[in-house]
Amino acid sequence: MKICIIGAGRTRNGIGQYTARYFQALGAEVVATLGSNPQSSLMASSLLATHGIHAEPLRTIDDIDSIKNIDAVAITSPAETHKSYLKTCIRKGLNVFCEKPLIWPVDMPFLESILKECSERGITIAMNSQWVFALPDYFGLCGHIKKPRSFFMHLCPAASGSFMIPDAIPHCLSILYEVLGNAEIRNIDVHNHKDKINVSFDYLAKEVICKASILMVRQDSQPRPMAFGFDGKIVRRIVDMEDYSIQLMYGKRAVDIEDPLKKSIENFIRSCHRKTEPVVGKEHILATTSMLNHIYEEGTQC
């Protein structure tokens, strides 16, 4: 697989370079980078070169046509740029791995249209809402919960104000969707305190109502605290910034886990090769994006 990384030079969250390095480590060849302008593309290319990745800096998205036998793009640029890149890349028939949220602001008719086109043309599309890939580790540590009645998540996005919602809430919705399936959300309550937001809602799945509570506190510095869990069994993420090794801790017990971002990328690569649906694929994207939009609309009215 040959892939172009869009947004590899981002310095605020660094997700682009981590994405590129994982793709390369998992056997994909990172052949190009694209930034918001030629200078940022060159900067991203130079950054990746320090990790042994030799990627051609592109001036515009249309320059991707010059890359022979390219298979896919990874979109790690700011969310408000995704829509344009998605439209162009899918038109070119490229498989897409895209950061959450897939599009922002939400445009459901556009989203439905591109997902339908992906189905019709056999294009693999996956959204990186990676914490679903930590669920086996969570259940191994805390025990499996068949019909959870409550869910809690604490996140510290770099975004501020109401923009914390699209930055962080997709993680929560993806975990709930993966565990409980599609649902209706009701009784949304959002308390916005500038750099701290509390969101709660009822997740009405087929066989259970799960009461979700999410605490978001803005933080720029790494590592950012993160915790999640069902029915009071809350695990904390522990990150060693020297080697970026990750643990989940429950009480006094801790387990080493593989980076969920790596697992997300691995799932996408495997789905492209096997022509199977990714874990965070079309139905998952459509359902959770609609829920995200509902929560955001409620939150901005508060």
C-alpha positions in Angstrom: 0.0 0.0 0.0 1.2 3.5 -0.9 -0.2 6.4 1.1 -0.2 10.2 1.4 -0.4 11.8 4.8 -2.4 15.0 4.8 -1.5 17.1 7.9 1.7 15.3 9.0 3.2 18.6 10.0 0.7 19.6 12.6 2.5 20.5 15.8 -0.4 21.1 18.2 -1.5 17.5 18.6 1.2 15.7 16.6 -1.3 13.0 15.4 -0.1 13.3 11.7 3.4 12.2 12.3 2.4 9.4 14.6 -0.1 8.3 12.0 2.7 8.3 9.3 5.1 6.4 11.5 2.6 3.7 12.3 1.6 3.3 8.6 5.2 2.9 7.7 5.9 0.5 10.6 2.9 -1.7 9.6 4.2 -2.2 6.1 2.5 0.7 4.2 4.8 3.1 2.2 4.3 6.7 3.1 5.1 8.3 -0.3 3.8 11.9 0.0 2.8 14.6 2.4 0.4 17.5 2.0 0.0 20.5 4.2 -2.1 23.7 4.1 0.6 25.3 1.8 3.8 24.2 0.0 5.9 25.4 3.0 4.0 23.2 5.5 4.2 20.2 3.1 7.9 20.6 2.9 8.2 21.0 6.7 6.1 17.8 7.1 8.3 15.9 4.6 11.5 17.1 6.5 10.0 16.0 9.8 9.2 12.5 8.5 12.6 12.2 7.0 14.1 12.3 10.6 12.2 9.1 11.2 13.5 7.4 8.0 10.3 8.2 5.9 11.0 9.7 2.5 7.8 11.4 1.4 7.4 13.8 -1.5 5.9 17.2 -0.4 2.9 18.1 -2.5 1.7 21.6 -3.3 -2.0 20.8 -3.7 -4.2 17.8 -3.4 -4.3 17.4 -7.2 -0.6 16.8 -7.2 -1.4 13.4 -5.8 -2.1 12.3 -9.4 1.6 12.4 -10.0 2.2 9.6 -7.4 2.3 6.3 -9.2 0.1 3.5 -7.9 -1.0 5.4 -4.8 -3.7 3.6 -2.8 -4.9 5.7 0.0 -4.7 8.9 2.0 -4.7 9.6 5.7 -6.4 12.8 6.6 -5.0 14.2 9.9 -5.6 17.9 9.1 -8.0 20.1 11.1 -11.6 18.9 11.0 -12.9 21.9 9.1 -10.6 20.9 6.1 -11.8 17.3 5.9 -14.8 17.8 3.7 -12.9 19.2 0.7 -10.2 16.5 1.0 -12.8 13.7 1.3 -14.6 15.0 -1.8 -11.4 15.1 -3.9 -9.9 11.9 -2.7 -13.0 9.8 -3.1 -13.5 11.2 -6.5 -10.0 10.0 -7.3 -10.9 6.5 -6.0 -8.5 6.6 -3.1 -9.1 4.7 0.2 -9.4 7.0 3.1 -8.3 6.9 6.8 -9.6 10.1 8.4 -9.4 11.6 11.9 -12.5 12.2 13.8 -14.9 13.9 13.3 -15.1 12.9 9.7 -16.5 16.2 8.7 -17.1 19.4 10.6 -19.4 21.3 10.6 -21.6 18.3 10.1 -23.3 18.0 6.7 -25.4 14.9 6.8 -26.5 14.9 3.1 -22.9 15.2 2.0 -21.8 12.5 4.4 -24.6 10.1 3.2 -23.6 10.8 -0.4 -19.9 10.1 0.0 -20.5 7.0 2.1 -22.8 5.7 -0.6 -20.2 6.4 -3.2 -17.6 4.5 -1.2 -20.0 1.5 -1.1 -20.7 1.7 -4.8 -17.1 2.0 -5.9 -15.5 -0.4 -3.4 -13.6 2.4 -1.6 -12.5 1.7 2.0 -13.2 4.5 4.4 -12.5 4.5 8.1 -12.7 7.1 10.8 -10.0 7.2 13.5 -11.9 7.0 16.7 -9.3 4.8 18.1 -10.4 4.1 21.7 -12.8 1.3 20.5 -9.6 -0.7 20.0 -8.8 -0.5 23.7 -12.1 -2.2 24.7 -10.6 -5.7 24.8 -7.9 -4.5 27.2 -10.5 -2.7 29.3 -12.8 -5.8 29.6 -9.7 -7.9 30.3 -8.9 -5.6 33.2 -12.4 -4.9 34.5 -14.4 -7.9 33.4 -17.0 -7.9 30.6 -20.2 -5.9 31.2 -23.1 -7.2 29.1 -25.7 -4.5 29.6 -24.0 -1.4 31.1 -26.2 1.1 32.8 -23.8 4.0 33.0 -20.7 5.2 31.1 -18.1 7.9 32.1 -15.3 9.4 30.2 -12.8 12.1 31.1 -10.9 13.8 28.2 -8.6 16.8 27.9 -8.7 18.1 24.4 -6.5 21.0 23.2 -9.5 22.7 21.7 -11.4 25.2 23.8 -15.0 26.2 24.4 -17.7 24.4 22.4 -15.1 23.1 20.0 -14.2 20.6 22.7 -17.4 18.7 21.7 -16.4 17.7 18.2 -12.8 17.1 19.3 -13.6 14.8 22.2 -17.2 13.5 22.1 -16.6 11.1 19.0 -14.4 8.9 21.3 -17.3 8.5 23.7 -19.9 7.9 21.0 -17.7 5.3 19.3 -17.2 3.3 22.5 -20.9 3.3 23.2 -21.7 2.4 19.6 -19.2 -0.5 19.6 -20.5 -1.9 22.9 -24.2 -1.2 22.6 -24.9 -0.7 18.9 -26.8 2.1 17.3 -29.1 4.1 19.6 -31.1 7.2 20.1 -29.8 9.8 22.5 -32.1 11.8 24.7 -32.1 14.1 27.7 -28.9 15.9 26.6 -27.5 18.2 29.2 -24.5 20.4 28.5 -22.8 22.7 31.0 -20.2 24.9 29.4 -17.7 26.7 31.6 -15.3 28.0 29.0 -12.4 25.5 29.3 -14.5 22.9 31.1 -17.6 21.2 29.7 -19.8 18.5 31.3 -22.0 16.6 28.8 -24.6 14.0 29.8 -27.2 12.1 27.9 -29.2 8.9 27.8 -28.0 6.4 25.2 -31.2 4.4 24.3 -29.9 1.2 22.7 -32.0 -1.9 21.8 -31.9 -3.6 25.1 -30.6 -1.0 27.6 -30.6 2.6 28.5 -27.1 3.7 29.4 -26.6 7.0 31.1 -23.5 8.7 29.7 -21.4 11.4 31.4 -18.4 13.1 29.8 -16.1 15.6 31.4 -13.9 17.6 29.1 -11.2 19.9 30.5 -9.0 21.8 28.1 -5.3 21.1 28.3 -2.4 21.9 26.0 0.4 20.0 27.6 1.1 16.3 27.1 0.3 13.7 28.4 -3.3 14.6 28.7 -5.3 12.8 31.4 -7.9 10.3 30.1 -10.2 7.9 31.8 -13.3 5.9 30.9 -15.4 3.0 32.0 -18.8 1.4 32.5 -20.8 1.0 35.7 -18.3 2.7 37.9 -15.4 0.5 36.7 -13.2 3.4 35.5 -9.7 3.0 34.1 -7.1 5.7 33.7 -4.6 5.9 30.8 -1.0 6.2 31.9 1.5 7.4 29.2 5.3 7.3 29.4 6.3 10.2 27.2 9.8 8.9 26.7 8.8 5.9 24.6 5.0 6.6 24.4 4.2 3.2 26.1 0.6 3.1 27.4 -1.0 1.4 30.4 -4.6 1.2 31.6 -4.9 1.3 35.4 -7.9 0.1 37.4 -7.4 0.6 41.1 -3.9 -0.7 41.8 -3.9 -3.0 38.8 -2.3 -1.9 35.5 -1.8 -3.6 32.1 0.4 -2.6 29.2 -1.6 -2.0 26.0 -0.7 -1.4 22.4 -1.4 2.1 21.2 -5.0 2.2 20.0 -4.0 4.5 17.1 -1.7 1.7 15.9 -4.5 -0.8 16.1 -6.9 1.5 14.3 -4.4 1.9 11.4 -3.7 -1.8 11.3 -7.5 -2.4 11.0 -7.7 0.0 8.1 -4.8 -1.6 6.3 -6.2 -5.0 6.7 -9.7 -3.8 5.6 -8.2 -2.3 2.4 -6.3 -5.6 1.6 -9.3 -7.9 2.3 -12.0 -5.6 1.0 -13.8 -5.8 4.4 -15.6 -3.1 6.4 -13.3 -1.4 9.1 -14.4 -1.5 12.7 -15.1 2.3 12.5 -16.7 2.1 9.1 -19.6 3.6 7.2 -22.6 2.7 9.4 -20.6 3.6 12.6 -19.5 6.9 11.0 -23.0 7.8 9.9 -24.7 7.0 13.2 -22.1 8.6 15.5 -21.8 11.7 13.4 -25.6 12.3 13.6 -25.4 11.9 17.4 -22.4 14.3 17.6 -24.3 16.9 15.7 -27.3 16.5 18.0 -25.2 17.0 21.1 -23.3 20.0 19.6 -26.6 21.7 18.7 -27.9 21.2 22.2 -24.6 22.4 23.7 -24.4 25.6 21.8 -27.9 26.6 22.8 -27.1 26.3 26.5 
